[in-house]
Amino acid sequence: MTQHQRLLIIDFGSQVTQLIARRLRELDVYCEIHPYQNVTDASLAELAPRAVILSGGPDSVTREGSPRAPDSLWSMGVPIFGICYGQQVMMTQLGGKVEAGHHAEYGRAFVAPAPGHKKDGIFAGLSDREQVWMSHGDRVTALAPGFEVIGTSPNAPFAITADESRGFFAVQFHPEVHHTPNGKTMLENFIRMAGFTGDWTMAAYRDEAIRKIREQVGDKKVICGLSGGVDSSVAAVLIHEAIGDQLTCVFVDHGLLRQNEAEEVVSMFRDNYNIPLIHADESDLFIGELEGVSDPEIKRKTIGRLFIDVFQKYANEIEGAEFLAQGTLYPDVIESVSFSGGPSVTIKSHHNVGGLPEKMGLKLVEPLRELFKDEVRALGRELGLPDSFIGRHPFPGPGLAIRCPGEITRDKLDILRKADAVYIDQIRKHGLYDEIWQAFVAILPVRTVGVMGDGRTYDYACALRAVTSVDGMTADYYPFSHDFLGETATRIINEVKGINRVTYDITSKPPGTIEWE
């Protein structure tokens, strides 16, 4: 098995730690995030990273018992890069001084090389005045032995510090965030100085994943729950490439898909890829149990329960299956490890096949569990999946059920399907589809009075939703022109019987969610 050059990110609880990993993956560097409490002297030796990054975090190093790195880290002889809290940990553990109560700094600042320092090393390719994003309450007040200041800002005399002989660098700002425009260049300079050659590519990942799947599965059979989404589809095509007809996909059709979606999924996998596929059309069962249900959590839980029951029923027909394939991604893996060890707030329950492997006595195959969403798309292209499919907007597991606030009825779902198809057609016609992270129509649980021709109508109102996002964690509404919105509203009202009013949702996330429920 190929061993990639590994970079370890020790997570001290920053909300943007995943962004560090994303930036590094974009630079073809393999990295792993581990919570600080899981990183011990023994695990450090086992991981044997080529370099380490210490993330930011919400704590204060001046508080007794606050998070630290293992003492053995500093003598491993590998380059280390500390970010914000990571800088303070580095200074504190190596003999410097950090104090609370100084001027806190949040937001935009400008960093320049310290007097006498050239624009090389960490500054290579950067200007004399770089915008950065500060977010700290404590600050370094005395450097650890061997360190010097190599970059300053008006409010941060220790903005960038380094012990270049040991390859230790630390910054008081966040280079990984969008608001530090050239932060990626700083990270690139660090990994270049650390000797990374950029050996993490999707072509290499594909070959390795195929070998791993063959080793894990042997001559046994695998069942894959296919939703029609990008993650499960890429996982299915990858596994099929590895083991051929030992894979059978079960496509649970809950009747809550978009217009013609079930037919497209069946056609692509059964006809184009010749992957054995069971089309479990159980739409009557799902919609029958959902009809009249209005509480969003009950909708999700009903769909999740029925999905497991239906999947199990069809999977039991596949003799000798020992493995269940899932499209688990790296963010799912990271988020399943609670940073604080305590419970997190449930915003909404997630639709998955939780509990199925244990219930059915199956072992898991998760070939995408090391990848971010954008890497899954890149792998899909590597596998030859069409761009029109790879670039599809995300679609939730519970489908149209959560785009139908209030009671679910067959009539409302039919109206919603048609309106959504018109809206997406408009977006494609105007060449906007790829600029938008996700777009859809929600049918509202209200009827409004309208006039069509000479008659009075009393039909549903709908809301158009379109957002821009990088990863779905935060999102902003897409700024359509009024002409586009007017044209789209006219088409929906003219072409979709049952809707007489169209609105546009301009709520960002947070405070809203992307989906309506």
CORQUIBEL-V982086 format. One record per residue. N is the residue number from 1. RES is the residue in three letters. PSI is psi in whole degrees, 0 to 359 (NA if undefined). OMEGA is omega as a letter, one per 30 degrees, with the letter a starting at -180 (* if undefined). Layout:
# CORQUIBEL-V982086
N;RES;PSI;OMEGA + N;RES;PSI;OMEGA
This chain:
# CORQUIBEL-V982086
1;MET;133;l + 2;THR;134;l + 3;GLN;116;l + 4;HIS;153;l + 5;GLN;125;a + 6;ARG;135;l + 7;LEU;130;a + 8;LEU;129;l + 9;ILE;116;l + 10;ILE;118;a + 11;ASP;118;l + 12;PHE;15;l + 13;GLY;10;l + 14;SER;146;l + 15;GLN;349;a + 16;VAL;20;l + 17;THR;321;a + 18;GLN;329;a + 19;LEU;327;l + 20;ILE;311;a + 21;ALA;318;l + 22;ARG;315;a + 23;ARG;319;a + 24;LEU;320;l + 25;ARG;322;l + 26;GLU;336;l + 27;LEU;15;l + 28;ASP;33;l + 29;VAL;130;l + 30;TYR;127;l + 31;CYS;156;l + 32;GLU;143;l + 33;ILE;128;l + 34;HIS;130;l + 35;PRO;143;a + 36;TYR;325;a + 37;GLN;345;l + 38;ASN;352;a + 39;VAL;110;a + 40;THR;174;l + 41;ASP;319;a + 42;ALA;315;a + 43;SER;327;l + 44;LEU;315;a + 45;ALA;322;a + 46;GLU;319;a + 47;LEU;326;l + 48;ALA;57;a + 49;PRO;153;l + 50;ARG;336;l + 51;ALA;164;a + 52;VAL;140;l + 53;ILE;133;l + 54;LEU;121;a + 55;SER;174;l + 56;GLY;181;l + 57;GLY;163;a + 58;PRO;349;a + 59;ASP;178;l + 60;SER;128;a + 61;VAL;346;l + 62;THR;348;l + 63;ARG;133;l + 64;GLU;132;l + 65;GLY;6;l + 66;SER;160;a + 67;PRO;144;l + 68;ARG;167;l + 69;ALA;156;l + 70;PRO;142;a + 71;ASP;329;a + 72;SER;343;a + 73;LEU;318;a + 74;TRP;344;a + 75;SER;12;a + 76;MET;341;a + 77;GLY;21;l + 78;VAL;152;l + 79;PRO;144;a + 80;ILE;140;a + 81;PHE;117;a + 82;GLY;133;a + 83;ILE;119;l + 84;CYS;254;l + 85;TYR;325;l + 86;GLY;324;l + 87;GLN;317;a + 88;GLN;323;l + 89;VAL;314;a + 90;MET;312;a + 91;MET;314;a + 92;THR;314;a + 93;GLN;340;a + 94;LEU;7;l + 95;GLY;10;l + 96;GLY;196;a + 97;LYS;134;l + 98;VAL;136;a + 99;GLU;147;l + 100;ALA;171;l + 101;GLY;358;l + 102;HIS;177;a + 103;HIS;114;l + 104;ALA;154;a + 105;GLU;120;l + 106;TYR;129;l + 107;GLY;200;a + 108;ARG;139;l + 109;ALA;173;a + 110;PHE;129;a + 111;VAL;141;l + 112;ALA;156;l + 113;PRO;142;l + 114;ALA;153;l + 115;PRO;133;l + 116;GLY;354;l + 117;HIS;131;a + 118;LYS;167;l + 119;LYS;68;l + 120;ASP;190;a + 121;GLY;236;a + 122;ILE;338;a + 123;PHE;0;a + 124;ALA;131;l + 125;GLY;4;a + 126;LEU;165;a + 127;SER;180;l + 128;ASP;351;a + 129;ARG;99;a + 130;GLU;131;l + 131;GLN;134;l + 132;VAL;170;a + 133;TRP;116;l + 134;MET;148;l + 135;SER;82;a + 136;HIS;150;l + 137;GLY;316;l + 138;ASP;167;l + 139;ARG;154;l + 140;VAL;133;l + 141;THR;346;l + 142;ALA;135;a + 143;LEU;150;l + 144;ALA;153;l + 145;PRO;138;l + 146;GLY;346;a + 147;PHE;153;l + 148;GLU;162;l + 149;VAL;126;l + 150;ILE;355;l + 151;GLY;141;a + 152;THR;160;l + 153;SER;164;a + 154;PRO;324;a + 155;ASN;2;a + 156;ALA;88;a + 157;PRO;342;l + 158;PHE;41;a + 159;ALA;318;l + 160;ILE;124;l + 161;THR;156;a + 162;ALA;146;l + 163;ASP;87;a + 164;GLU;335;l + 165;SER;329;l + 166;ARG;355;a + 167;GLY;29;l + 168;PHE;125;l + 169;PHE;149;l + 170;ALA;140;a + 171;VAL;148;a + 172;GLN;352;a + 173;PHE;184;a + 174;HIS;101;l + 175;PRO;343;a + 176;GLU;345;a + 177;VAL;160;a + 178;HIS;328;a + 179;HIS;356;l + 180;THR;87;a + 181;PRO;323;a + 182;ASN;22;l + 183;GLY;327;l + 184;LYS;327;l + 185;THR;320;l + 186;MET;316;l + 187;LEU;322;l + 188;GLU;319;l + 189;ASN;320;l + 190;PHE;312;a + 191;ILE;331;l + 192;ARG;314;l + 193;MET;333;l + 194;ALA;354;l + 195;GLY;18;l + 196;PHE;139;a + 197;THR;356;l + 198;GLY;58;a + 199;ASP;14;a + 200;TRP;97;l + 201;THR;159;a + 202;MET;331;l + 203;ALA;316;l + 204;ALA;320;a + 205;TYR;318;l + 206;ARG;310;a + 207;ASP;317;a + 208;GLU;317;a + 209;ALA;320;l + 210;ILE;316;l + 211;ARG;316;a + 212;LYS;316;a + 213;ILE;315;l + 214;ARG;318;l + 215;GLU;318;a + 216;GLN;318;a + 217;VAL;326;a + 218;GLY;232;a + 219;ASP;17;a + 220;LYS;170;a + 221;LYS;150;a + 222;VAL;138;l + 223;ILE;136;l + 224;CYS;126;l + 225;GLY;111;a + 226;LEU;124;l + 227;SER;343;a + 228;GLY;352;l + 229;GLY;171;a + 230;VAL;316;a + 231;ASP;306;a + 232;SER;328;a + 233;SER;315;l + 234;VAL;318;l + 235;ALA;317;a + 236;ALA;314;a + 237;VAL;320;l + 238;LEU;313;a + 239;ILE;321;l + 240;HIS;322;l + 241;GLU;329;a + 242;ALA;317;a + 243;ILE;6;l + 244;GLY;229;a + 245;ASP;6;l + 246;GLN;346;l + 247;LEU;134;l + 248;THR;129;l + 249;CYS;140;l + 250;VAL;114;l + 251;PHE;104;a + 252;VAL;112;a + 253;ASP;103;a + 254;HIS;7;l + 255;GLY;12;a + 256;LEU;25;a + 257;LEU;169;l + 258;ARG;173;a + 259;GLN;127;l + 260;ASN;9;a + 261;GLU;318;a + 262;ALA;315;l + 263;GLU;320;a + 264;GLU;318;a + 265;VAL;312;a + 266;VAL;316;a + 267;SER;315;a + 268;MET;314;a + 269;PHE;321;a + 270;ARG;317;a + 271;ASP;312;a + 272;ASN;322;a + 273;TYR;354;a + 274;ASN;37;l + 275;ILE;127;l + 276;PRO;124;a + 277;LEU;129;l + 278;ILE;119;l + 279;HIS;100;a + 280;ALA;86;a + 281;ASP;98;a + 282;GLU;34;a + 283;SER;324;l + 284;ASP;321;l + 285;LEU;309;a + 286;PHE;307;a + 287;ILE;327;l + 288;GLY;317;a + 289;GLU;335;a + 290;LEU;341;a + 291;GLU;127;l + 292;GLY;351;l + 293;VAL;133;a + 294;SER;338;a + 295;ASP;124;a + 296;PRO;323;l + 297;GLU;322;l + 298;ILE;321;l + 299;LYS;308;a + 300;ARG;315;a + 301;LYS;324;l + 302;THR;314;a + 303;ILE;316;l + 304;GLY;316;a + 305;ARG;313;a + 306;LEU;322;l + 307;PHE;313;l + 308;ILE;315;a + 309;ASP;314;a + 310;VAL;315;a + 311;PHE;316;a + 312;GLN;320;a + 313;LYS;313;a + 314;TYR;325;a + 315;ALA;328;l + 316;ASN;342;l + 317;GLU;347;a + 318;ILE;106;a + 319;GLU;138;l + 320;GLY;12;l + 321;ALA;130;a + 322;GLU;349;a + 323;PHE;146;l + 324;LEU;125;l + 325;ALA;136;l + 326;GLN;150;l + 327;GLY;44;l + 328;THR;133;l + 329;LEU;168;a + 330;TYR;319;l + 331;PRO;326;l + 332;ASP;320;a + 333;VAL;314;a + 334;ILE;313;a + 335;GLU;342;l + 336;SER;347;l + 337;VAL;105;a + 338;SER;123;a + 339;PHE;316;a + 340;SER;350;a + 341;GLY;358;a + 342;GLY;176;a + 343;PRO;149;l + 344;SER;160;a + 345;VAL;133;l + 346;THR;111;l + 347;ILE;314;l + 348;LYS;149;a + 349;SER;146;a + 350;HIS;144;a + 351;HIS;114;l + 352;ASN;187;l + 353;VAL;40;a + 354;GLY;133;l + 355;GLY;343;a + 356;LEU;313;a + 357;PRO;314;a + 358;GLU;316;a + 359;LYS;322;a + 360;MET;359;l + 361;GLY;34;a + 362;LEU;151;l + 363;LYS;151;a + 364;LEU;139;l + 365;VAL;117;a + 366;GLU;79;a + 367;PRO;353;a + 368;LEU;9;a + 369;ARG;352;l + 370;GLU;2;a + 371;LEU;147;l + 372;PHE;166;a + 373;LYS;315;a + 374;ASP;330;l + 375;GLU;327;l + 376;VAL;318;l + 377;ARG;317;l + 378;ALA;320;l + 379;LEU;320;l + 380;GLY;318;l + 381;ARG;320;l + 382;GLU;328;a + 383;LEU;357;l + 384;GLY;10;l + 385;LEU;141;a + 386;PRO;146;a + 387;ASP;325;a + 388;SER;331;l + 389;PHE;315;a + 390;ILE;323;a + 391;GLY;8;a + 392;ARG;146;l + 393;HIS;149;l + 394;PRO;147;l + 395;PHE;129;a + 396;PRO;150;l + 397;GLY;314;l + 398;PRO;359;l + 399;GLY;218;a + 400;LEU;348;a + 401;ALA;325;a + 402;ILE;7;l + 403;ARG;16;a + 404;CYS;67;a + 405;PRO;147;a + 406;GLY;196;a + 407;GLU;142;l + 408;ILE;130;l + 409;THR;158;l + 410;ARG;321;a + 411;ASP;313;l + 412;LYS;321;l + 413;LEU;321;l + 414;ASP;316;l + 415;ILE;315;a + 416;LEU;315;l + 417;ARG;312;a + 418;LYS;317;a + 419;ALA;318;a + 420;ASP;320;l + 421;ALA;320;l + 422;VAL;315;a + 423;TYR;312;l + 424;ILE;323;l + 425;ASP;318;l + 426;GLN;315;a + 427;ILE;318;l + 428;ARG;316;a + 429;LYS;326;a + 430;HIS;5;l + 431;GLY;30;a + 432;LEU;354;a + 433;TYR;315;a + 434;ASP;348;l + 435;GLU;347;a + 436;ILE;135;l + 437;TRP;315;a + 438;GLN;137;l + 439;ALA;140;a + 440;PHE;170;l + 441;VAL;140;l + 442;ALA;134;l + 443;ILE;128;a + 444;LEU;151;a + 445;PRO;42;l + 446;VAL;151;l + 447;ARG;145;a + 448;THR;155;l + 449;VAL;139;l + 450;GLY;175;l + 451;VAL;125;l + 452;MET;121;a + 453;GLY;233;l + 454;ASP;9;a + 455;GLY;158;l + 456;ARG;136;l + 457;THR;156;l + 458;TYR;85;a + 459;ASP;183;a + 460;TYR;152;l + 461;ALA;151;l + 462;CYS;159;l + 463;ALA;132;l + 464;LEU;141;l + 465;ARG;132;l + 466;ALA;129;a + 467;VAL;154;l + 468;THR;143;a + 469;SER;163;l + 470;VAL;317;a + 471;ASP;7;l + 472;GLY;351;a + 473;MET;321;l + 474;THR;157;a + 475;ALA;154;l + 476;ASP;154;a + 477;TYR;150;l + 478;TYR;133;a + 479;PRO;72;l + 480;PHE;153;l + 481;SER;157;l + 482;HIS;328;l + 483;ASP;315;l + 484;PHE;313;a + 485;LEU;320;l + 486;GLY;316;a + 487;GLU;319;a + 488;THR;316;l + 489;ALA;317;a + 490;THR;315;a + 491;ARG;315;a + 492;ILE;314;a + 493;ILE;323;a + 494;ASN;325;a + 495;GLU;344;a + 496;VAL;106;l + 497;LYS;126;a + 498;GLY;349;l + 499;ILE;131;l + 500;ASN;8;l + 501;ARG;136;a + 502;VAL;131;l + 503;THR;163;l + 504;TYR;128;a + 505;ASP;116;a + 506;ILE;36;l + 507;THR;133;l + 508;SER;171;l + 509;LYS;121;f + 510;PRO;167;g + 511;PRO;340;a + 512;GLY;175;l + 513;THR;168;l + 514;ILE;308;l + 515;GLU;161;a + 516;TRP;336;l + 517;GLU;NA;*
